[in-house]
């Protein structure tokens, strides 16, 4: 008959120090891989945030035009440049078709200050050579005017790109004549 040694349990449970160190080492490797992967996607995530903000500004302009039953003018500034691109939204209080001192500014965004390493490369009106600087929504939420020249051709295509030196990424915002704005990943070719 064998006797148990005093002070020792027959079925000692728990982890040994070696097992614990192996698990901590594996977790450390997995966390390091996840952090480096996330850091590589950061410029793309910032750019997508900027593109979503542009979509939101056009949706807001459309909604305000319907809600207030007044034209709303969206001004686009400084495309084709690596400096700050901006979008400003005005309610056309006097219905003049242009931004005047009496008009109310309801929103504005400057792309690089809110989203570093992102800027608007271009905004085109369906393959027309010149960039539109103003887009007007009528009281029904439709685009009624582009740069004071009527509806023109549609859609309006706004391309945003990252300034990342490796793997530059593009996102495209497409605004249809109906006023609906949507985000497209990569390059977009409108069927004009």
C-alpha positions in Angstrom: 0.0 0.0 0.0 1.4 3.4 -1.0 0.9 6.4 1.1 0.4 9.9 -0.2 2.9 12.5 0.6 1.6 15.0 3.0 0.9 18.5 1.7 0.5 17.5 -1.9 -2.8 17.1 -3.7 -3.2 14.1 -5.9 -4.7 16.0 -8.8 -2.9 19.4 -8.8 -4.6 21.8 -11.3 -3.5 25.0 -13.0 -0.9 26.0 -15.5 2.8 25.7 -15.2 5.0 28.7 -15.6 6.3 27.4 -19.0 2.8 27.0 -20.3 1.8 30.5 -19.2 4.9 32.0 -20.9 4.2 30.1 -24.2 0.6 31.5 -24.3 1.8 35.0 -23.5 4.4 34.8 -26.3 1.8 33.6 -28.8 -0.6 36.3 -27.9 2.2 38.9 -28.2 3.0 37.7 -31.8 -0.7 37.8 -32.8 -1.2 41.3 -31.4 2.0 42.6 -33.2 0.7 41.2 -36.5 -2.8 42.7 -36.0 -1.3 46.2 -35.2 1.0 46.2 -38.2 -1.9 45.2 -40.5 -4.1 47.9 -39.1 -1.4 50.6 -39.5 -1.1 49.6 -43.2 -4.8 50.2 -43.7 -4.9 53.6 -41.9 -4.6 55.8 -45.0 -7.4 53.9 -46.8 -9.7 54.2 -43.8 -9.0 57.9 -43.5 -9.7 58.4 -47.2 -13.0 56.4 -46.9 -13.9 58.6 -44.0 -13.3 61.7 -46.2 -15.3 60.2 -49.0 -18.2 59.3 -46.7 -18.2 62.9 -45.4 -18.5 64.3 -49.0 -21.5 61.9 -49.6 -23.0 63.1 -46.3 -22.6 66.8 -47.3 -24.5 66.2 -50.6 -27.2 64.2 -48.8 -27.5 67.0 -46.2 -27.8 69.7 -48.9 -30.5 67.7 -50.7 -32.4 67.1 -47.4 -32.3 70.8 -46.4 -33.5 71.9 -49.8 -36.6 69.8 -49.4 -37.2 70.6 -45.8 -36.9 74.4 -46.2 -38.4 74.5 -49.7 -35.5 76.6 -50.8 -32.6 76.1 -53.2 -29.4 74.9 -51.6 -26.0 75.6 -53.2 -23.0 73.4 -52.7 -19.7 75.0 -53.5 -16.6 72.9 -54.3 -13.2 74.5 -54.0 -9.6 73.7 -54.7 -9.6 70.4 -56.6 -6.6 69.3 -58.7 -4.4 70.4 -55.8 -2.7 68.7 -52.9 -3.7 71.4 -50.5 -7.0 71.8 -48.7 -10.1 70.9 -50.7 -13.4 72.2 -49.3 -17.2 71.8 -49.6 -19.5 74.5 -48.3 -23.3 74.4 -48.2 -25.5 77.5 -48.4 -29.3 78.0 -48.3 -30.1 80.4 -51.2 -32.5 82.5 -49.1 -33.1 85.1 -51.9 -33.4 82.4 -54.7 -30.8 84.2 -56.8 -29.0 81.1 -57.9 -25.7 82.3 -56.5 -24.1 82.7 -53.1 -24.8 86.2 -51.7 -24.1 87.8 -48.3 -27.7 87.2 -47.2 -27.5 83.4 -47.8 -27.1 81.1 -44.8 -24.1 78.8 -44.5 -25.3 75.6 -43.0 -22.2 73.3 -43.2 -18.6 73.2 -44.4 -15.8 70.7 -44.5 -12.1 71.0 -45.4 -10.9 67.6 -46.4 -7.2 67.5 -45.2 -7.8 69.2 -41.9 -10.5 66.6 -40.9 -8.9 63.6 -42.7 -5.1 63.8 -43.1 -3.5 62.4 -46.2 -6.7 62.8 -48.3 -7.7 65.4 -50.8 -10.1 65.9 -53.7 -8.3 65.2 -57.0 -11.2 66.3 -59.3 -14.8 66.9 -59.5 -16.2 66.5 -63.0 -19.6 66.8 -64.6 -19.8 63.6 -66.6 -16.5 63.9 -68.6 -16.8 67.7 -69.2 -13.4 69.4 -69.3 -14.1 72.0 -66.7 -14.8 71.3 -63.0 -18.1 72.5 -61.6 -17.7 74.9 -58.7 -21.3 75.1 -57.6 -24.1 72.6 -57.6 -27.7 73.8 -56.8 -30.4 71.6 -55.4 -34.0 72.7 -56.0 -36.8 72.5 -53.4 -37.6 69.0 -54.6 -34.1 67.7 -53.9 -33.1 67.4 -57.5 -30.0 69.1 -59.0 -31.4 72.1 -60.8 -28.2 73.9 -61.8 -24.4 73.3 -62.2 -22.3 76.4 -62.3 -25.1 78.6 -63.5 -25.5 76.8 -66.8 -28.5 74.6 -66.2 -28.5 70.9 -65.4 -25.7 70.0 -67.8 -24.8 66.4 -68.1 -24.9 64.1 -65.2 -23.6 62.6 -63.0 -21.2 64.8 -61.1 -18.1 62.7 -60.2 -15.8 63.7 -57.3 -12.6 61.7 -57.0 -10.7 61.6 -53.7 -7.2 60.0 -53.4 -4.8 59.4 -50.6 -1.4 60.9 -50.5 0.1 57.7 -49.3 3.5 57.1 -51.1 2.8 53.4 -51.5 -0.5 52.0 -52.7 -2.5 55.2 -53.4 -6.2 54.5 -53.1 -9.1 56.2 -54.8 -12.7 56.6 -53.7 -15.3 58.2 -56.0 -18.5 60.1 -55.0 -21.1 60.1 -57.6 -24.0 62.6 -57.5 -26.9 61.8 -59.8 -29.3 64.3 -61.3 -31.9 63.1 -58.8 -29.6 64.4 -56.1 -28.7 61.0 -54.7 -25.0 60.8 -53.7 -23.2 57.4 -53.4 -19.7 56.2 -52.8 -17.9 54.0 -55.3 -14.6 52.2 -54.5 -11.8 52.7 -57.0 -12.2 54.4 -60.4 -15.6 55.1 -61.9 -16.6 55.7 -65.5 -20.0 57.3 -65.9 -22.1 56.3 -68.9 -22.7 59.7 -70.4 
